[in-house]
Amino acid sequence: MTQQLPHFNATTMAGIGTIIDTMLQQRMAAFQITYDEKKRIPDTAKLIAELLHGASDPHFHAIAHYQINSIVYTTKTLLTLEITYLEDLTQLNYVKQKTQQIITQITTPSMHLHQKIMAIHDWITTNVQYDQSLKRRTAFDGLHYKSTVCSGYASLFWHLCNAAAIPCRVVTGIGKFEAHAWNMVQLDNYWYHIDSTWSTVEDQHTPFSVYRFYLLNDKELQHTHKITQLPGQKPFPHSHMQYREHLHQLGRALPRLRNTIQQIQQKTGLAYLEPEYTVVGIAQLHKRIVLACQKRQSRVLFGYRGAETSAKHDLRDVLESLKAQKIYNFSLKAMMYPMPHGFTDDTVLMDVQITYT
């Protein structure tokens, strides 16, 4: 006896989309929809593809492949969908339960939203590794095996945000010339891009590399990423605010949060874009190195306003000047890095290490 498939009725194309969305969330492998036509479907395959694209994040991304069969009658169309998932219902329920437990462990009700986002980002980048075999692709893989690819990172990030009641989207597009997935999150009234995959695989020897792709706006993101808007997909929100300026606004509006904001700036490296951590010109560079020597500091980190070639030239001149004065006995090693957050073309991060003799 043939097993009867779950069957639903729809009178609008939007109604078909609602049914499909619900079935994806329940990981239903096969189901039927009778569409009572007031408007004939011109292209069934195109319509279903668009309705799948428009399903709730991140459930569309759990589809491995699907098949559509349609039978057209005089006044109705019978649609049969068969879907194979990368992540089944049991695994999805595990993800929901586990992410709720994680949020309970890493956040508290008193934490500010900015701190919760950072806690989610830090948990993922600390506990999940990129799957070089490219076989593990889901949030379940990221939690159970501690390994997944970008789609799994983005899905896991979404589930953690969902457990923390933080608005989040899964974004797909191109990153470094290949298919890629990341997230957008809403903080206060602003949306930002956040790429936990690249935060994990970035060069860990570079200071603050884990926050290189943390809360970027559209302009900052476009240096390395390009969004692909799929037909039928809900449009992605625009992101125009720089996170650095957002923190400034928050500090001015809520002075009680200034300590929290300073901690975020220090941890992400955003502090090194602030005037007190920025050096402009050779005179200020000389002063900063001398001050470090007077304090017997073994390391000094600051933003240098200018191109890397200019920074190297000025540092060499300062070092030769100090050696000629014979005031301090030391050897100096300096490394130049991109600024730790976003993409700042006119400033480099200078990491100066001093050994005294």
KEKE-3310 file (N, C-alpha, C; in steps of 0.2 Angstrom, whole numbers, plus 5000, padded with zeros to 4 digits):
npx = (5004:5003:5011:5003:5006:5009:4996:4992:4982:4981:4977:4984:4999:5008:5003:5007:5021:5021:5017:5028:5038:5035:5036:5049:5055:5051:5058:5052:5051:5044:5029:5013:5004:4989:4985:4973:4968:4967:4975:4985:5000:5014:5027:5032:5043:5052:5044:5044:5057:5060:5051:5057:5069:5065:5062:5062:5077:5088:5084:5082:5095:5098:5094:5099:5096:5082:5066:5053:5037:5023:5006:4994:4978:4961:4957:4965:4982:4992:5005:5020:5032:5049:5061:5078:5088:5102:5103:5094:5078:5080:5093:5092:5084:5093:5102:5095:5092:5105:5111:5103:5107:5120:5120:5114:5125:5135:5130:5122:5107:5110:5119:5125:5118:5128:5139:5133:5133:5147:5150:5144:5151:5164:5163:5160:5171:5181:5178:5174:5181:5187:5181:5192:5190:5179:5166:5158:5144:5135:5126:5124:5135:5145:5143:5142:5153:5163:5167:5165:5160:5158:5144:5139:5145:5138:5125:5125:5129:5117:5107:5112:5111:5097:5093:5097:5088:5092:5091:5095:5102:5106:5118:5122:5135:5149:5165:5182:5183:5175:5161:5152:5147:5139:5135:5122:5119:5108:5111:5105:5098:5104:5111:5124:5137:5145:5157:5160:5167:5179:5185:5189:5198:5208:5225:5232:5242:5242:5239:5223:5216:5205:5195:5194:5184:5172:5157:5155:5151:5142:5151:5163:5163:5163:5176:5180:5170:5155:5138:5126:5110:5097:5084:5068:5072:5072:5075:5091:5095:5101:5118:5126:5132:5147:5155:5163:5160:5147:5149:5154:5143:5135:5142:5141:5128:5124:5133:5136:5139:5152:5164:5162:5161:5174:5181:5177:5182:5196:5197:5194:5202:5199:5202:5214:5212:5208:5212:5221:5229:5235:5248:5255:5265:5283:5288:5279:5280:5294:5292:5284:5291:5302:5295:5291:5303:5308:5299:5302:5296:5292:5285:5275:5261:5252:5242:5248:5247:5246:5254:5261:5274:5279:5278:5288:5299:5299:5301:5313:5321:5319:5324:5338:5341:5339:5349:5361:5361:5363:5357:5348:5351:5346:5338:5327:5312:5300:5284:5272:5255:5239:5226:5216:5202:5189:5193:5205:5213:5223:5230:5241:5244:5256:5267:5278:5292:5303:5320:5330:5347)
npy = (4994:5011:5024:5038:5054:5069:5082:5097:5113:5127:5143:5154:5160:5164:5158:5145:5146:5149:5136:5128:5134:5130:5116:5115:5119:5109:5099:5090:5077:5074:5080:5086:5099:5106:5117:5128:5136:5153:5161:5156:5146:5151:5146:5132:5126:5138:5146:5137:5137:5150:5152:5143:5149:5160:5156:5154:5159:5148:5138:5135:5133:5121:5112:5098:5093:5094:5089:5092:5088:5091:5091:5097:5102:5107:5117:5118:5114:5101:5099:5090:5088:5083:5082:5082:5083:5091:5091:5083:5081:5077:5080:5094:5098:5094:5104:5116:5113:5112:5125:5133:5130:5133:5147:5150:5148:5156:5169:5182:5189:5202:5207:5218:5220:5221:5215:5202:5198:5198:5187:5176:5176:5174:5162:5153:5155:5150:5137:5130:5122:5125:5114:5106:5095:5098:5091:5092:5101:5108:5116:5107:5098:5107:5109:5095:5088:5098:5105:5112:5119:5135:5137:5130:5137:5149:5145:5140:5151:5159:5151:5152:5166:5167:5159:5169:5179:5188:5198:5190:5186:5174:5175:5174:5172:5178:5176:5180:5175:5163:5153:5158:5160:5170:5180:5192:5204:5212:5226:5237:5249:5246:5237:5224:5216:5200:5188:5173:5162:5166:5173:5163:5156:5165:5172:5168:5174:5187:5202:5204:5197:5189:5197:5203:5203:5207:5214:5223:5236:5239:5245:5242:5228:5226:5225:5212:5203:5198:5200:5188:5190:5180:5175:5178:5178:5186:5203:5209:5219:5236:5241:5254:5260:5263:5252:5257:5271:5269:5264:5275:5284:5277:5277:5291:5293:5284:5285:5276:5265:5266:5260:5246:5248:5253:5241:5233:5240:5238:5224:5221:5228:5240:5251:5256:5264:5275:5292:5293:5282:5283:5287:5301:5305:5308:5314:5312:5298:5296:5302:5292:5280:5284:5286:5273:5267:5274:5269:5257:5247:5232:5230:5239:5245:5252:5263:5268:5283:5282:5275:5259:5258:5271:5271:5261:5268:5280:5274:5268:5279:5285:5276:5276:5288:5288:5278:5285:5295:5288:5286:5276:5258:5246:5234:5233:5227:5228:5225:5226:5228:5225:5236:5232:5230:5230:5239:5249:5261:5271:5269:5259:5245:5246:5236:5236:5228:5228:5225:5226:5230)
npz = (5000:4995:5004:5011:5007:5017:5015:5008:5006:4995:4991:4985:4978:4988:4999:4996:4998:5012:5016:5012:5019:5032:5031:5028:5040:5048:5043:5033:5022:5011:5003:4998:4989:4985:4973:4971:4958:4955:4949:4936:4938:4930:4928:4935:4941:4942:4951:4963:4966:4969:4980:4989:4991:4998:5010:5028:5036:5045:5036:5022:5018:5023:5014:5003:4991:4979:4972:4961:4956:4946:4942:4931:4932:4926:4934:4945:4952:4956:4967:4970:4982:4985:4996:5001:5015:5022:5036:5047:5056:5069:5071:5069:5080:5091:5088:5092:5105:5111:5107:5115:5128:5127:5126:5138:5146:5142:5142:5151:5159:5162:5154:5141:5124:5114:5121:5121:5108:5105:5114:5108:5095:5100:5106:5095:5087:5095:5098:5086:5072:5055:5042:5033:5024:5018:5020:5031:5034:5041:5055:5065:5063:5066:5080:5085:5080:5081:5070:5054:5038:5029:5028:5038:5049:5048:5049:5062:5069:5067:5074:5087:5089:5088:5099:5109:5106:5096:5082:5066:5051:5038:5026:5009:4996:4987:4992:4993:4979:4979:4982:4997:5014:5027:5041:5045:5058:5070:5079:5091:5082:5070:5057:5054:5046:5049:5050:5055:5050:5043:5053:5061:5052:5049:5049:5064:5070:5068:5076:5084:5074:5074:5075:5063:5053:5060:5063:5052:5040:5025:5015:5021:5020:5006:5001:5002:5001:4992:4991:4985:4979:4979:4968:4974:4987:5003:5004:5009:5024:5023:5027:5035:5045:5054:5065:5075:5076:5080:5093:5099:5099:5107:5119:5122:5124:5134:5147:5158:5151:5147:5152:5148:5134:5132:5135:5124:5114:5116:5116:5103:5095:5090:5098:5094:5083:5089:5094:5105:5104:5092:5081:5072:5060:5060:5072:5082:5082:5086:5099:5105:5105:5113:5125:5128:5130:5141:5151:5151:5143:5136:5124:5113:5106:5092:5082:5066:5057:5040:5025:5024:5019:5022:5036:5039:5034:5042:5055:5054:5053:5066:5074:5070:5074:5088:5092:5088:5097:5109:5121:5125:5127:5117:5107:5093:5087:5074:5068:5055:5053:5045:5050:5064:5062:5051:5036:5034:5025:5026:5038:5048:5059:5071:5078:5090:5097:5111:5116:5130:5133)
capx = (5000:5007:5011:5000:5010:5005:4993:4989:4979:4983:4974:4988:5006:5011:5001:5011:5027:5020:5017:5034:5042:5033:5038:5057:5056:5049:5062:5048:5055:5040:5023:5009:5000:4984:4984:4967:4971:4964:4980:4989:5007:5017:5033:5032:5050:5054:5041:5046:5064:5060:5048:5062:5074:5062:5060:5066:5084:5093:5081:5083:5102:5098:5092:5104:5093:5075:5063:5046:5032:5017:5000:4990:4971:4958:4956:4970:4988:4994:5012:5023:5039:5053:5067:5084:5091:5109:5102:5087:5074:5083:5099:5090:5082:5099:5105:5091:5093:5112:5112:5100:5111:5126:5118:5113:5131:5140:5127:5118:5102:5112:5124:5122:5117:5135:5142:5131:5135:5154:5151:5142:5156:5170:5162:5161:5178:5185:5176:5173:5186:5185:5182:5196:5188:5173:5161:5153:5142:5129:5126:5124:5142:5149:5142:5144:5160:5167:5170:5160:5162:5155:5137:5138:5146:5133:5119:5126:5128:5110:5104:5114:5107:5090:5092:5098:5083:5095:5089:5100:5101:5111:5120:5126:5138:5156:5171:5188:5181:5172:5154:5153:5141:5141:5129:5120:5115:5105:5112:5101:5095:5109:5113:5131:5140:5149:5160:5164:5172:5185:5188:5193:5204:5213:5231:5231:5248:5241:5235:5216:5214:5199:5189:5195:5177:5168:5153:5157:5146:5142:5157:5169:5163:5164:5183:5182:5164:5150:5132:5122:5103:5094:5077:5063:5075:5070:5081:5095:5095:5107:5122:5130:5135:5153:5154:5167:5155:5141:5151:5155:5137:5132:5145:5139:5121:5124:5139:5137:5142:5159:5169:5160:5163:5182:5183:5175:5187:5202:5197:5193:5208:5196:5205:5220:5210:5207:5218:5226:5233:5237:5254:5254:5271:5289:5289:5275:5283:5299:5290:5281:5296:5306:5291:5291:5310:5308:5295:5305:5291:5295:5281:5271:5256:5249:5240:5252:5243:5251:5255:5266:5281:5280:5279:5294:5304:5300:5303:5320:5324:5319:5329:5345:5342:5340:5356:5366:5361:5366:5353:5346:5354:5341:5337:5320:5309:5294:5280:5267:5249:5233:5222:5212:5195:5187:5198:5207:5219:5228:5233:5243:5245:5263:5269:5285:5295:5310:5324:5335:5354)
capy = (5000:5017:5028:5044:5060:5075:5086:5104:5116:5134:5147:5159:5158:5166:5152:5139:5148:5148:5129:5126:5136:5126:5110:5115:5119:5102:5094:5085:5074:5074:5082:5088:5105:5107:5124:5130:5142:5159:5164:5150:5146:5151:5142:5129:5126:5144:5148:5134:5139:5157:5151:5140:5155:5165:5152:5157:5157:5145:5132:5134:5131:5114:5107:5096:5094:5093:5087:5094:5085:5094:5089:5102:5100:5112:5123:5117:5111:5096:5099:5085:5090:5078:5085:5078:5088:5090:5091:5080:5084:5075:5085:5101:5098:5094:5111:5120:5112:5114:5132:5137:5128:5137:5154:5151:5147:5162:5176:5183:5194:5209:5209:5222:5216:5221:5209:5195:5196:5196:5181:5171:5176:5171:5154:5149:5155:5146:5130:5126:5123:5124:5107:5106:5090:5101:5086:5094:5108:5110:5118:5101:5096:5112:5107:5088:5087:5104:5106:5113:5124:5142:5137:5127:5142:5154:5142:5140:5158:5161:5148:5155:5172:5165:5158:5175:5184:5193:5197:5188:5183:5170:5179:5170:5176:5177:5178:5178:5172:5157:5153:5159:5161:5173:5183:5199:5204:5219:5229:5243:5250:5245:5230:5223:5209:5196:5182:5169:5157:5169:5175:5157:5154:5171:5171:5170:5178:5194:5205:5205:5194:5186:5202:5207:5203:5208:5219:5227:5239:5236:5248:5238:5222:5225:5224:5205:5199:5201:5197:5186:5190:5175:5176:5176:5179:5192:5207:5210:5226:5240:5242:5260:5263:5260:5250:5262:5277:5266:5263:5282:5286:5273:5280:5298:5292:5280:5285:5270:5259:5268:5255:5241:5250:5253:5234:5230:5243:5235:5217:5220:5232:5247:5256:5258:5269:5281:5297:5292:5276:5284:5291:5304:5309:5305:5317:5308:5291:5297:5302:5286:5275:5286:5285:5266:5265:5277:5265:5250:5243:5227:5230:5245:5244:5258:5264:5274:5286:5283:5269:5254:5260:5277:5269:5258:5273:5284:5270:5267:5286:5286:5271:5278:5294:5286:5275:5291:5299:5284:5287:5269:5252:5242:5232:5235:5223:5230:5222:5230:5224:5229:5238:5226:5230:5233:5240:5256:5261:5276:5268:5252:5244:5245:5232:5237:5224:5231:5221:5230:5227)
capz = (5000:4995:5010:5009:5009:5020:5009:5010:5001:4995:4986:4983:4978:4994:5003:4994:5001:5019:5018:5010:5024:5038:5030:5029:5047:5051:5039:5030:5016:5005:5004:4992:4989:4979:4972:4968:4954:4953:4944:4934:4939:4923:4928:4942:4944:4944:4957:4969:4968:4972:4987:4993:4992:5002:5016:5034:5038:5040:5034:5015:5017:5025:5008:4999:4984:4979:4966:4960:4951:4945:4938:4930:4930:4923:4939:4950:4951:4962:4967:4975:4983:4988:4998:5005:5019:5025:5043:5048:5061:5075:5072:5070:5087:5095:5088:5095:5112:5112:5107:5120:5133:5126:5127:5145:5149:5140:5143:5157:5157:5163:5148:5135:5118:5111:5124:5119:5101:5106:5117:5103:5091:5103:5107:5089:5084:5100:5099:5080:5067:5048:5040:5027:5020:5015:5020:5036:5031:5045:5062:5069:5062:5070:5087:5087:5078:5082:5063:5048:5033:5031:5028:5045:5054:5047:5052:5069:5072:5067:5080:5094:5090:5089:5106:5113:5104:5093:5075:5062:5044:5034:5019:5004:4991:4985:4997:4990:4973:4979:4986:5004:5018:5033:5044:5047:5065:5071:5086:5092:5076:5065:5055:5053:5043:5054:5047:5060:5047:5042:5060:5063:5048:5048:5052:5071:5073:5067:5082:5083:5068:5075:5074:5057:5050:5065:5063:5046:5036:5018:5012:5023:5018:4999:5000:5002:5000:4988:4992:4980:4981:4975:4966:4979:4994:5007:5003:5015:5026:5021:5033:5033:5051:5056:5072:5079:5077:5084:5100:5101:5100:5113:5125:5123:5126:5140:5150:5162:5147:5144:5153:5144:5127:5132:5135:5118:5109:5117:5114:5095:5092:5088:5102:5090:5079:5093:5094:5110:5102:5085:5080:5066:5058:5063:5078:5087:5082:5091:5106:5107:5106:5119:5131:5129:5133:5148:5155:5150:5140:5131:5118:5112:5100:5091:5075:5063:5051:5034:5022:5027:5017:5026:5043:5039:5033:5048:5061:5053:5055:5073:5077:5069:5079:5095:5092:5088:5104:5114:5127:5127:5125:5116:5101:5092:5081:5073:5063:5052:5051:5043:5056:5066:5061:5044:5031:5034:5020:5028:5044:5049:5066:5072:5084:5092:5103:5113:5120:5133:5134)
cpx = (5004:5006:5008:5004:5006:5003:4991:4986:4981:4979:4978:4995:5010:5009:5005:5018:5027:5020:5024:5039:5041:5036:5046:5059:5055:5053:5058:5051:5051:5033:5020:5005:4996:4983:4978:4968:4966:4969:4985:4996:5010:5023:5034:5039:5053:5051:5043:5053:5064:5056:5053:5067:5071:5060:5064:5073:5084:5091:5082:5090:5103:5097:5098:5102:5086:5072:5056:5043:5026:5012:4995:4983:4968:4958:4961:4976:4990:5002:5015:5030:5043:5060:5072:5087:5098:5109:5095:5084:5077:5089:5097:5087:5087:5102:5101:5092:5100:5113:5109:5104:5118:5125:5117:5120:5136:5137:5123:5113:5105:5117:5121:5122:5124:5139:5140:5133:5143:5155:5149:5148:5162:5169:5163:5168:5183:5184:5175:5179:5184:5186:5186:5194:5182:5167:5156:5151:5136:5131:5127:5132:5146:5148:5144:5151:5165:5170:5165:5163:5157:5148:5135:5139:5140:5126:5119:5126:5121:5106:5106:5111:5100:5088:5093:5093:5086:5093:5095:5098:5107:5112:5124:5129:5144:5161:5177:5187:5178:5165:5156:5147:5143:5134:5128:5117:5113:5107:5109:5097:5099:5110:5121:5132:5145:5151:5164:5168:5178:5189:5191:5199:5209:5219:5231:5237:5247:5237:5227:5213:5207:5193:5190:5188:5172:5164:5155:5151:5147:5149:5163:5169:5165:5171:5184:5176:5159:5143:5128:5114:5100:5087:5072:5065:5073:5076:5085:5095:5102:5111:5127:5134:5142:5152:5158:5163:5149:5143:5152:5148:5134:5135:5143:5132:5120:5131:5141:5140:5149:5164:5168:5163:5171:5184:5182:5181:5194:5203:5197:5199:5205:5199:5211:5218:5208:5213:5223:5231:5235:5243:5253:5261:5277:5290:5286:5278:5289:5297:5287:5286:5300:5302:5291:5298:5310:5304:5297:5300:5294:5291:5276:5267:5252:5247:5245:5248:5248:5251:5261:5273:5283:5282:5286:5300:5305:5303:5311:5324:5324:5324:5336:5346:5343:5347:5361:5366:5363:5363:5351:5350:5348:5341:5329:5318:5302:5290:5274:5261:5244:5229:5217:5205:5193:5193:5200:5214:5224:5231:5235:5244:5252:5264:5276:5288:5302:5313:5330:5342:5358)
cpy = (5006:5021:5035:5050:5065:5080:5092:5107:5124:5137:5153:5157:5159:5160:5146:5140:5147:5140:5126:5128:5132:5119:5109:5115:5113:5097:5088:5083:5074:5076:5085:5094:5105:5114:5126:5137:5147:5163:5158:5151:5146:5146:5139:5129:5132:5146:5144:5136:5145:5156:5147:5145:5159:5162:5155:5154:5153:5139:5130:5131:5124:5109:5105:5096:5092:5092:5089:5090:5089:5091:5094:5100:5107:5118:5122:5113:5107:5096:5094:5087:5085:5082:5081:5084:5086:5089:5089:5083:5083:5079:5092:5102:5098:5101:5116:5120:5114:5121:5136:5135:5133:5145:5155:5151:5153:5169:5176:5189:5201:5211:5213:5218:5216:5215:5202:5193:5194:5189:5175:5171:5172:5164:5150:5149:5151:5139:5126:5128:5122:5117:5107:5100:5092:5096:5088:5101:5111:5113:5112:5098:5101:5110:5100:5086:5092:5106:5107:5118:5130:5142:5134:5133:5147:5152:5142:5146:5161:5157:5150:5162:5172:5164:5163:5180:5190:5192:5195:5185:5179:5173:5174:5174:5174:5180:5175:5173:5165:5158:5153:5160:5165:5176:5190:5199:5212:5221:5236:5244:5249:5238:5230:5216:5206:5190:5178:5164:5160:5172:5169:5155:5159:5169:5173:5173:5185:5197:5206:5202:5191:5190:5206:5207:5203:5214:5225:5230:5237:5239:5244:5231:5221:5224:5216:5200:5203:5197:5195:5186:5185:5177:5174:5177:5186:5196:5208:5217:5229:5241:5248:5262:5260:5258:5255:5268:5275:5266:5270:5285:5283:5276:5287:5297:5289:5280:5279:5264:5260:5263:5248:5242:5250:5245:5231:5233:5240:5228:5216:5224:5239:5252:5260:5262:5276:5286:5296:5286:5277:5289:5294:5307:5306:5308:5313:5301:5291:5297:5296:5281:5277:5285:5278:5264:5268:5272:5258:5245:5238:5227:5236:5244:5250:5259:5269:5276:5286:5276:5265:5256:5267:5276:5266:5263:5278:5280:5269:5274:5287:5282:5273:5284:5293:5282:5280:5294:5295:5285:5280:5264:5247:5239:5232:5230:5226:5226:5226:5226:5228:5231:5233:5225:5233:5234:5247:5257:5266:5275:5260:5251:5242:5241:5232:5233:5227:5226:5226:5227:5231)
cpz = (5000:5001:5007:5012:5013:5014:5012:5004:5001:4989:4983:4982:4984:4999:5002:4998:5008:5020:5017:5016:5030:5037:5030:5036:5051:5048:5036:5023:5010:5007:4998:4994:4983:4979:4968:4964:4953:4948:4943:4935:4932:4922:4935:4945:4946:4951:4963:4971:4971:4979:4992:4995:4998:5009:5022:5034:5044:5036:5026:5014:5020:5019:5004:4992:4985:4972:4966:4955:4951:4940:4937:4928:4928:4928:4945:4948:4957:4961:4972:4976:4987:4990:5002:5008:5021:5032:5044:5054:5068:5076:5073:5078:5092:5094:5092:5103:5115:5112:5113:5127:5133:5128:5135:5149:5148:5140:5149:5155:5158:5158:5143:5129:5114:5114:5122:5112:5101:5109:5112:5098:5094:5104:5101:5087:5089:5099:5092:5075:5060:5046:5033:5022:5016:5015:5026:5035:5035:5052:5067:5069:5067:5078:5089:5085:5079:5075:5058:5043:5034:5032:5035:5050:5054:5050:5060:5073:5072:5073:5086:5095:5091:5096:5111:5111:5100:5085:5071:5056:5042:5027:5015:4999:4989:4990:4994:4984:4973:4983:4994:5008:5025:5036:5044:5054:5066:5078:5086:5086:5070:5063:5053:5050:5048:5051:5051:5057:5046:5048:5062:5059:5046:5051:5060:5074:5072:5073:5080:5077:5068:5075:5068:5053:5055:5065:5058:5043:5029:5014:5014:5021:5011:4997:4999:5000:4995:4989:4985:4982:4976:4974:4971:4986:4997:5006:5010:5017:5024:5028:5032:5039:5053:5063:5077:5081:5081:5092:5103:5103:5107:5120:5127:5126:5133:5143:5155:5158:5145:5146:5149:5136:5127:5131:5128:5113:5110:5115:5106:5092:5090:5092:5098:5084:5082:5093:5099:5109:5095:5085:5073:5065:5063:5070:5084:5088:5087:5098:5109:5109:5112:5125:5133:5133:5140:5153:5155:5148:5135:5124:5118:5105:5099:5083:5072:5057:5045:5031:5025:5025:5021:5033:5044:5039:5039:5054:5060:5055:5062:5076:5076:5073:5086:5096:5092:5094:5110:5121:5130:5124:5124:5109:5099:5086:5080:5067:5061:5050:5048:5050:5057:5065:5055:5040:5031:5030:5022:5035:5045:5056:5066:5079:5085:5098:5104:5117:5123:5134:5139)
residu = (MET:THR:GLN:GLN:LEU:PRO:HIS:PHE:ASN:ALA:THR:THR:MET:ALA:GLY:ILE:GLY:THR:ILE:ILE:ASP:THR:MET:LEU:GLN:GLN:ARG:MET:ALA:ALA:PHE:GLN:ILE:THR:TYR:ASP:GLU:LYS:LYS:ARG:ILE:PRO:ASP:THR:ALA:LYS:LEU:ILE:ALA:GLU:LEU:LEU:HIS:GLY:ALA:SER:ASP:PRO:HIS:PHE:HIS:ALA:ILE:ALA:HIS:TYR:GLN:ILE:ASN:SER:ILE:VAL:TYR:THR:THR:LYS:THR:LEU:LEU:THR:LEU:GLU:ILE:THR:TYR:LEU:GLU:ASP:LEU:THR:GLN:LEU:ASN:TYR:VAL:LYS:GLN:LYS:THR:GLN:GLN:ILE:ILE:THR:GLN:ILE:THR:THR:PRO:SER:MET:HIS:LEU:HIS:GLN:LYS:ILE:MET:ALA:ILE:HIS:ASP:TRP:ILE:THR:THR:ASN:VAL:GLN:TYR:ASP:GLN:SER:LEU:LYS:ARG:ARG:THR:ALA:PHE:ASP:GLY:LEU:HIS:TYR:LYS:SER:THR:VAL:CYS:SER:GLY:TYR:ALA:SER:LEU:PHE:TRP:HIS:LEU:CYS:ASN:ALA:ALA:ALA:ILE:PRO:CYS:ARG:VAL:VAL:THR:GLY:ILE:GLY:LYS:PHE:GLU:ALA:HIS:ALA:TRP:ASN:MET:VAL:GLN:LEU:ASP:ASN:TYR:TRP:TYR:HIS:ILE:ASP:SER:THR:TRP:SER:THR:VAL:GLU:ASP:GLN:HIS:THR:PRO:PHE:SER:VAL:TYR:ARG:PHE:TYR:LEU:LEU:ASN:ASP:LYS:GLU:LEU:GLN:HIS:THR:HIS:LYS:ILE:THR:GLN:LEU:PRO:GLY:GLN:LYS:PRO:PHE:PRO:HIS:SER:HIS:MET:GLN:TYR:ARG:GLU:HIS:LEU:HIS:GLN:LEU:GLY:ARG:ALA:LEU:PRO:ARG:LEU:ARG:ASN:THR:ILE:GLN:GLN:ILE:GLN:GLN:LYS:THR:GLY:LEU:ALA:TYR:LEU:GLU:PRO:GLU:TYR:THR:VAL:VAL:GLY:ILE:ALA:GLN:LEU:HIS:LYS:ARG:ILE:VAL:LEU:ALA:CYS:GLN:LYS:ARG:GLN:SER:ARG:VAL:LEU:PHE:GLY:TYR:ARG:GLY:ALA:GLU:THR:SER:ALA:LYS:HIS:ASP:LEU:ARG:ASP:VAL:LEU:GLU:SER:LEU:LYS:ALA:GLN:LYS:ILE:TYR:ASN:PHE:SER:LEU:LYS:ALA:MET:MET:TYR:PRO:MET:PRO:HIS:GLY:PHE:THR:ASP:ASP:THR:VAL:LEU:MET:ASP:VAL:GLN:ILE:THR:TYR:THR)
# end
